[in-house]
Amino acid sequence: MNSTATDPIGAILPVLIVGSGCQKLRRRPHSEFCPCMNHSSLSDVREVISPGPRVVSLDESTYPGGHLTVLFGSESGTAISFAKQIEREGKQNGFKVRVVDLNDVGENIKFLLAEEYRDNGNNARAIFIMSTYGEGAPTENAKLFVDALSFKAGYENKAIYEFDAEDSAEEKKSEENDSKLLKGLNYAVFGLGDRGYPHYNTAGKFVDWALSKVGSERITDLGLGNSGGDLE
């Protein structure tokens, strides 16, 4: 299911706060995150992700929420801006946040499960801020990552603007499909696009689907922002 929100803070961060299992987090009123968020209250998302284990390697008094990786695919800088916003908000709410350019990940998908950024339950958390470029393509800095993820998800020989989640669910898995590649990754995706283009938010939609096909666990619904309407 897709959701629409004005920003990824409203769509994603409250879920992580609830899911961290930490009572020390400085929680602001729900409306301060995003008055347009589809979830009617923080209590609505308590069932999305159960309280997780604590991070052993961090000072829990400073970072009670644990590790959080924010990755961006950006062309004009909007996704970078949102990633930095999540970094600021995350730190204020008890998360140890690192912001990563997807160009630095490239084809090394297993980077997302780096040992030093897992919790003591052997899980990692990541938020993807994905802009769609031109006629439905990933941004240049995200292209290698999206291509590699596509390959491992068994989605071959098609451009992502042709992607359809329902059709893909019915396709026979390819020999390269690795359904356990990113087992242990808890993720959320926020897509940035423009409804004025025919292939709206395909990068975000595709990454959200593909991550679920390689063993990752989605912790909240895909969020979609429209630069032509409800994207701040």
C-alpha positions as CSV (number, residue, x, y, z in Angstrom):
1,M,0.0,0.0,0.0
2,N,1.2,3.5,-0.8
3,S,0.9,6.5,1.3
4,T,1.2,10.2,0.5
5,A,2.8,12.7,2.9
6,T,4.3,16.1,2.6
7,D,7.7,14.9,3.9
8,P,9.5,11.7,4.9
9,I,9.7,12.9,8.6
10,G,6.0,12.6,8.9
11,A,5.7,9.4,6.9
12,I,8.6,7.4,8.5
13,L,10.2,8.7,11.6
14,P,7.3,8.3,14.0
15,V,7.2,4.6,13.0
16,L,10.9,4.2,13.9
17,I,10.4,6.0,17.2
18,V,7.5,3.6,18.2
19,G,9.4,0.6,16.9
20,S,12.7,1.4,18.7
21,G,11.2,0.1,21.9
22,C,12.7,2.9,23.8
23,Q,10.8,5.0,26.4
24,K,13.6,7.6,26.6
25,L,13.0,9.1,23.2
26,R,11.9,12.7,23.1
27,R,8.6,12.3,21.3
28,R,7.0,15.4,19.9
29,P,3.3,15.7,19.3
30,H,2.3,13.7,16.2
31,S,1.0,16.8,14.4
32,E,4.5,18.3,14.5
33,F,5.8,15.6,12.4
34,C,3.3,16.0,9.6
35,P,-0.3,17.1,9.8
36,C,-1.0,15.4,6.5
37,M,0.3,12.0,7.6
38,N,-2.1,9.1,6.7
39,H,-1.7,7.4,10.0
40,S,-4.3,9.1,12.3
41,S,-2.0,8.8,15.4
42,L,1.2,7.2,16.6
43,S,-0.9,4.4,18.1
44,D,-1.9,3.4,14.6
45,V,1.6,2.4,13.7
46,R,2.4,0.3,16.9
47,E,1.4,-2.8,15.0
48,V,3.7,-2.0,12.0
49,I,6.9,-2.9,13.8
50,S,7.3,-4.5,17.2
51,P,9.8,-3.1,19.7
52,G,13.3,-4.2,18.7
53,P,16.4,-5.1,20.6
54,R,18.7,-2.4,21.8
55,V,22.1,-1.5,20.2
56,V,24.9,-2.7,22.4
57,S,27.8,-0.7,20.8
58,L,26.2,2.7,21.4
59,D,25.8,4.8,24.5
60,E,22.1,4.1,25.1
61,S,21.7,7.3,27.2
62,T,22.7,9.3,24.1
63,Y,21.3,7.1,21.3
64,P,18.4,5.1,22.8
65,G,17.0,4.5,19.3
66,G,20.1,2.8,18.0
67,H,21.6,3.0,14.5
68,L,19.7,4.4,11.5
69,T,21.1,4.7,7.9
70,V,19.5,7.2,5.5
71,L,20.4,6.7,1.8
72,F,19.5,9.1,-1.0
73,G,19.1,9.0,-4.7
74,S,19.2,12.7,-5.8
75,E,19.5,14.7,-8.9
76,S,18.6,18.3,-8.0
77,G,19.4,18.1,-4.2
78,T,15.8,17.7,-2.9
79,A,16.4,14.1,-1.7
80,I,19.7,15.2,0.0
81,S,17.8,18.0,1.8
82,F,15.3,15.5,3.1
83,A,18.0,13.1,4.2
84,K,19.7,15.9,6.1
85,Q,16.4,16.7,7.7
86,I,15.9,13.1,8.8
87,E,19.4,13.2,10.2
88,R,18.7,16.3,12.3
89,E,15.3,15.0,13.5
90,G,16.6,11.5,14.1
91,K,19.4,12.7,16.3
92,Q,17.0,14.8,18.3
93,N,14.9,11.7,18.9
94,G,17.7,9.4,20.0
95,F,19.0,7.8,16.8
96,K,22.6,7.5,15.7
97,V,22.2,8.6,12.1
98,R,24.5,8.2,9.1
99,V,23.6,9.7,5.7
100,V,24.9,7.8,2.7
101,D,25.0,8.7,-1.0
102,L,23.8,5.7,-3.0
103,N,26.7,6.3,-5.4
104,D,28.9,5.2,-2.5
105,V,27.0,2.0,-2.2
106,G,26.9,1.2,-5.9
107,E,26.7,-2.5,-6.6
108,N,27.8,-3.4,-3.0
109,I,24.3,-4.1,-1.7
110,K,25.5,-6.0,1.3
111,F,26.9,-2.7,2.6
112,L,23.4,-2.2,4.0
113,L,24.1,-5.0,6.5
114,A,27.5,-3.8,7.7
115,E,28.2,-5.4,11.1
116,E,28.9,-2.1,12.8
117,Y,25.5,-0.7,12.1
118,R,23.4,-3.6,13.2
119,D,21.6,-3.9,16.6
120,N,22.2,-6.8,19.0
121,G,19.4,-8.7,17.3
122,N,21.6,-8.7,14.1
123,N,19.2,-6.3,12.3
124,A,19.9,-3.0,10.5
125,R,17.6,-0.1,9.8
126,A,17.6,2.0,6.6
127,I,15.5,4.8,5.1
128,F,15.7,5.3,1.3
129,I,14.9,8.8,-0.1
130,M,14.5,8.1,-3.8
131,S,14.0,10.7,-6.5
132,T,12.7,9.8,-9.9
133,Y,14.6,11.4,-12.8
134,G,13.2,12.3,-16.2
135,E,10.9,9.7,-17.8
136,G,10.9,7.3,-14.9
137,A,14.6,6.5,-14.3
138,P,16.6,6.4,-11.1
139,T,18.9,9.4,-10.5
140,E,22.5,9.0,-11.8
141,N,23.9,8.5,-8.3
142,A,21.5,5.7,-7.6
143,K,21.7,3.9,-11.0
144,L,24.3,1.3,-10.1
145,F,22.5,0.4,-6.8
146,V,19.1,0.2,-8.5
147,D,20.6,-2.0,-11.3
148,A,22.2,-4.4,-8.9
149,L,19.1,-4.5,-6.7
150,S,17.0,-5.2,-9.8
151,F,19.2,-8.1,-10.8
152,K,19.1,-9.7,-7.3
153,A,15.3,-9.2,-7.1
154,G,14.9,-11.2,-10.3
155,Y,13.7,-8.2,-12.3
156,E,15.6,-8.5,-15.5
157,N,15.7,-7.0,-19.0
158,K,13.2,-4.2,-18.3
159,A,13.5,-0.5,-17.5
160,I,12.1,0.4,-14.1
161,Y,9.6,2.7,-15.7
162,E,7.9,-0.5,-17.0
163,F,7.7,-1.8,-13.5
164,D,4.3,-3.0,-12.2
165,A,4.3,-4.6,-8.8
166,E,1.3,-6.8,-9.5
167,D,2.7,-8.1,-12.8
168,S,6.1,-8.6,-11.2
169,A,4.6,-10.7,-8.4
170,E,3.4,-13.1,-11.0
171,E,6.6,-13.4,-12.9
172,K,8.7,-16.5,-12.5
173,K,11.8,-15.9,-10.4
174,S,15.1,-15.8,-12.3
175,E,18.1,-17.8,-11.4
176,E,19.7,-14.7,-10.0
177,N,16.9,-14.0,-7.5
178,D,18.3,-14.0,-4.0
179,S,15.4,-14.0,-1.5
180,K,17.7,-13.9,1.5
181,L,20.3,-11.4,0.4
182,L,19.3,-8.6,2.7
183,K,17.6,-10.7,5.5
184,G,18.0,-8.6,8.6
185,L,17.4,-5.2,7.0
186,N,14.4,-3.3,8.2
187,Y,13.6,-0.5,5.7
188,A,11.3,2.3,4.6
189,V,11.2,4.1,1.3
190,F,10.0,7.7,0.5
191,G,9.8,8.5,-3.1
192,L,10.1,12.0,-4.7
193,G,8.4,12.6,-8.0
194,D,6.1,14.8,-10.1
195,R,2.6,13.7,-11.3
196,G,3.2,15.9,-14.3
197,Y,5.3,13.1,-15.7
198,P,3.8,9.8,-17.0
199,H,6.0,7.5,-14.9
200,Y,5.3,8.9,-11.4
201,N,7.7,8.0,-8.6
202,T,8.9,4.8,-10.3
203,A,12.3,4.8,-8.5
204,G,10.7,4.9,-5.1
205,K,8.0,2.3,-6.0
206,F,10.6,0.0,-7.6
207,V,13.1,0.1,-4.7
208,D,10.4,-0.5,-2.2
209,W,9.2,-3.6,-4.1
210,A,12.7,-4.9,-4.9
211,L,14.0,-4.7,-1.3
212,S,11.0,-6.8,-0.2
213,K,12.1,-9.5,-2.7
214,V,15.6,-9.9,-1.3
215,G,14.8,-10.6,2.3
216,S,14.3,-7.1,3.7
217,E,11.4,-6.3,6.0
218,R,9.3,-3.2,5.2
219,I,8.5,-1.3,8.4
220,T,6.0,1.1,7.0
221,D,4.1,1.8,3.8
222,L,5.9,3.4,0.9
223,G,5.6,7.2,1.1
224,L,5.2,9.2,-2.1
225,G,5.8,13.0,-2.4
226,N,4.6,15.0,-5.4
227,S,6.7,18.1,-6.2
228,G,3.8,19.4,-8.2
229,G,1.4,19.4,-5.3
230,D,2.1,18.0,-1.8
231,L,5.8,18.1,-1.5
232,E,7.4,20.8,0.6
